[in-house]
Every structure is written in structure tokens, then in C-alpha cells.
């Protein structure tokens, strides 16, 4: 379900101020914005070994197929150089490699060494410790930037999208995958029950560590609190990205697509 392009001065709309913090502090997990990075680093490091197993349970095995289709919709093609921001355990990167056909063309960036170390791709692709807001790569060095389900964990979206613009070559493309809160109240209630109830229970039954159920509850809480899609799109546009669009699957899987001008 394609969504309209982000409003811009060119089509007569008055853009809102760029989004910096994607949501207010979630005080059940951390008290201030300054504590957010430490909380995320600790919880991702401690759940790295169980992450892929729980993700497969949550997605009923459909995750790889969906991620590959999303990357193709955003314009990823064989031979492109890719930077996968928020690499995690490489779930998005694995599908990118299926498309570009050469692991050496992909660089993963993530603030959690434990997550990267738990990836089956470790040793096959270049992995760099870093954040979306400060990508440790040269200007104009990538044809494509992907980011899967990490938007809600960034401390400054405007800074991250500006970095995407810097690292992309002219004409390069962006694909940001995210889960967004459904528009209907009943659908929202159902997704909340699934992510805050069933997935943590399934993780516990599967013998995952104590922090794994907690991270999935945090996922829902951050989804519920996140800035709405139009604000995300406006922030991408304000960073200099063009052709900003949003494709939606099943009412909750958002694919933000954009391009750096030639």
C-alpha cells in the first residue's frame, strides 16, 4: 500500500520541525534520555544469543521473504554497495546479500558488538561499531543504506538521516523498515497483546534469557510511543533526501523509501 510522498515546500505544504528523539523517555526502562543508550546497549548485548530464535517465532518464518521483498521495492539491485545501519544479528543484511550477490559489498554498522558477534555473517562482511547518528564511513561511499527496525532506538533521527545523506552516493537509495502502530483501535489492541504478551511468553517457553521477554515488551512500548509516519517522512525530507515515500504491508510494516539527489 504505497503512501503519498512526504510534504515539502515544493508541493506547497509547510513542513513540521524535524524529529530528533523518536519518542519521550520510557521510564519503565530508563529514566532520562541520557540513560537510553546505556539501557539499549545492555539489553541488546544480553539478548544477542536468543534474538534470532525469538524473531523466527514472532514472524512465523516469514521474516526473510518479507525483508528481501522490501529491499527490492526500495531499489536494491545486484552489484550495489550497501551499508546496513542497526545491523544487529544481520537479519536484513542477509537478504541484502541475496540480492547484491557479493558479501564484500556490504558493511554492517551497530553499537552492540555482542549482536554483531552473534551474526552468522560475522567474518563474511565488514562490521563496524557505530551509531546511525555518526556512521564511521566516508562521504559518498554507498549506493544503498538499509536500516531494519532500529528507528525507534535512535537518539536523533534528524542527525541520522543527515548521515544517511552524507554517506550515500548521488542517486543512492534508502530503505528504513519499521513496525508502526495500526490506525484502528482493535488492530492496535491485537498487536499489543501479541508483542507484549504472546512473544515474551514464547521466548520464556523457549528457554530464552530473562532479558529477552523484556526486550519484546520494550519493542511494543516504543512502537506505541514513536513519532507518527508523516513526521518521520518530513524529517527524511528535511535532511535533503528526496522521493520520500512509505509503503505499508498488513497495516503495520512500514517501509520508508528515499533517495539522495543526483
C-alpha positions in Angstrom: 0.0 0.0 0.0 2.1 3.0 -1.2 1.6 6.2 0.8 1.9 9.8 -0.6 5.3 11.5 -0.7 6.3 13.5 2.3 5.1 17.1 2.3 7.7 19.5 1.1 7.9 23.2 0.3 7.9 22.2 -3.4 4.4 20.9 -3.3 3.0 23.7 -1.2 3.0 22.1 2.3 4.6 23.7 5.3 6.9 21.1 6.9 7.0 20.5 10.6 10.1 20.7 12.7 12.4 17.7 12.2 12.1 14.9 14.7 15.1 14.4 16.9 14.2 12.0 19.7 11.6 9.5 18.2 9.7 9.2 21.5 9.8 10.5 25.1 11.7 8.5 27.6 10.0 5.3 28.6 10.5 5.5 32.3 9.7 1.8 32.9 13.0 1.0 31.3 15.2 4.2 31.7 14.6 7.5 33.4 16.1 10.1 31.1 17.2 10.4 27.5 20.8 10.3 28.7 20.2 6.8 30.1 18.7 5.5 26.9 22.0 4.5 25.1 23.2 2.5 28.1 19.9 0.7 28.5 19.8 -0.3 24.9 23.4 -1.4 24.8 22.9 -3.6 27.9 19.7 -5.2 26.7 20.8 -5.9 23.2 24.1 -7.3 24.4 22.4 -9.6 26.9 19.8 -10.9 24.4 22.0 -11.4 21.3 22.2 -15.2 21.5 18.4 -15.6 21.7 17.4 -12.8 19.3 17.1 -14.7 16.0 15.3 -17.6 17.6 12.6 -15.3 19.1 12.4 -13.3 15.8 11.6 -16.6 13.9 8.8 -17.3 16.4 7.4 -13.8 16.1 7.4 -13.8 12.3 6.3 -17.4 11.8 9.3 -17.9 9.5 8.2 -15.2 7.0 10.8 -12.6 8.0 13.4 -13.4 5.4 10.9 -13.3 2.5 9.4 -10.0 3.6 12.8 -8.3 4.2 14.0 -9.3 0.7 10.9 -8.0 -1.0 11.1 -4.7 0.9 14.7 -4.2 -0.2 13.8 -4.9 -3.8 10.8 -2.5 -3.6 13.3 0.2 -2.4 15.5 -0.4 -5.4 18.3 -2.6 -4.2 20.0 -4.4 -7.1 22.9 -6.7 -7.8 26.3 -5.0 -7.5 25.3 -2.2 -5.2 27.4 -1.3 -2.2 25.3 -1.4 0.9 25.6 0.0 4.4 23.2 -1.8 6.8 22.7 0.5 9.9 21.5 -1.2 13.0 22.9 -4.4 11.7 22.0 -6.4 14.8 22.5 -10.1 14.0 22.3 -9.4 10.3 18.7 -10.3 9.5 18.2 -7.5 6.9 21.8 -7.8 5.7 21.4 -11.5 4.9 18.6 -10.7 2.5 20.6 -7.8 1.0 23.4 -10.2 0.2 21.0 -12.5 -1.6 20.2 -9.5 -3.9 23.7 -7.9 -4.3 25.3 -11.4 -4.6 28.6 -10.3 -3.1 29.1 -10.2 0.7 32.1 -8.0 0.3 29.9 -5.2 -0.9 28.1 -4.9 2.5 29.2 -3.1 5.6 27.2 -3.5 8.9 27.1 -0.8 11.5 25.8 -1.4 15.0 26.6 -0.1 18.6 26.4 -3.6 20.0 29.4 -5.8 19.4 27.6 -8.8 21.0 24.8 -8.6 18.5 27.2 -8.4 15.6 29.3 -11.2 17.0 26.2 -13.4 17.2 25.5 -13.0 13.5 26.1 -15.9 11.1 27.5 -13.2 8.8 30.4 -12.4 11.1 33.6 -13.0 9.2 31.9 -12.7 5.8 31.1 -9.0 5.8 32.7 -5.9 7.2 31.3 -5.0 10.6 31.9 -1.6 12.3 30.9 -0.5 15.7 29.0 2.8 15.4 25.6 4.6 15.5 23.2 5.9 12.9 23.9 9.5 14.1 27.7 9.1 13.5 28.4 6.5 10.8 32.1 5.8 10.7 32.3 5.7 6.9 33.5 8.1 4.2 31.3 10.6 2.4 29.5 9.3 -0.8 30.6 5.7 -0.2 27.4 3.7 -0.5 24.8 3.0 -3.2 22.2 1.9 -0.7 21.5 2.3 3.1 19.2 -0.1 4.9 18.0 0.1 8.5 15.7 -2.6 9.9 13.6 -2.0 13.0 16.1 0.4 14.6 14.4 3.7 14.0 12.8 3.7 17.5 16.2 3.2 19.1 17.9 6.3 17.6 18.6 9.3 19.8 18.4 11.9 17.0 16.5 11.0 13.8 17.4 14.2 12.1 21.1 13.6 12.7 20.8 10.0 11.5 19.0 11.0 8.2 21.7 13.7 7.6 24.3 11.0 8.0 22.5 8.8 5.5 22.6 11.7 3.1 26.3 12.2 3.7 27.3 8.5 3.2 25.1 7.9 0.1 26.5 8.5 -3.3 24.4 10.9 -5.5 21.4 8.9 -6.6 21.8 6.4 -3.7 18.8 5.0 -2.1 17.5 4.5 1.5 15.2 1.8 2.9 14.1 2.0 6.6 12.0 -0.8 7.8 9.9 -0.3 10.9 6.8 -1.6 12.7 4.2 1.2 13.2 1.1 1.3 15.4 -2.0 0.3 13.4 -4.6 3.0 12.7 -7.5 1.1 14.2 -8.1 0.6 17.9 -8.9 -3.1 17.6 -5.8 -3.8 15.5 -3.7 -1.8 17.9 -5.0 -3.9 20.8 -4.3 -7.1 19.0 -0.8 -6.2 18.1 -0.1 -5.0 21.6 -1.4 -8.3 23.1 0.8 -10.2 20.6 4.0 -8.3 21.2 3.6 -7.6 24.9 2.0 -11.0 25.7 2.5 -13.8 23.3 6.1 -13.1 22.1 7.5 -12.7 25.6 5.7 -15.9 26.7 7.0 -17.8 23.7 10.5 -16.5 24.5 10.2 -17.7 28.0 8.8 -21.1 26.9 11.7 -21.5 24.5 14.2 -21.0 27.4 15.4 -17.6 26.4 17.3 -15.5 28.9 15.5 -13.3 31.4 16.0 -10.1 29.4 14.6 -11.5 26.2 10.9 -11.2 27.2 11.6 -7.7 28.4 13.1 -6.5 25.2 10.0 -7.6 23.3 7.8 -5.7 25.7 10.0 -2.7 25.3 9.6 -3.1 21.5 5.9 -2.6 21.7 6.1 0.3 24.2 8.5 2.1 21.8 6.2 1.4 18.8 3.2 2.8 20.6 5.1 6.0 21.7 7.0 6.6 18.4 6.5 9.7 16.3 3.9 9.1 13.5 4.9 8.2 10.0 4.2 11.7 8.4 6.7 13.2 10.9 9.3 10.6 10.0 8.9 11.3 6.3 9.2 15.0 6.8 12.4 14.5 8.8 13.9 12.5 6.0 13.0 15.2 3.5 14.5 17.9 5.8 17.8 16.0 5.7 18.0 16.6 1.9 16.6 13.2 0.9 14.0 13.2 -2.0 11.3 11.0 -3.4 10.4 10.1 0.2 7.6 7.5 0.3 6.1 5.0 2.7 5.0 1.5 1.6 2.8 -0.4 4.1 2.2 -4.1 4.5 -0.6 -5.6 6.7 -1.2 -2.1 8.2 1.9 -2.3 10.5 5.0 -3.0 8.4 6.3 0.4 7.2 9.0 0.7 4.5 10.3 4.3 4.3 12.0 4.8 1.0 14.0 7.8 -0.2 16.9 8.8 -2.5 19.8 11.2 -2.4 19.5 13.7 -5.4 21.9 13.2 -8.3 
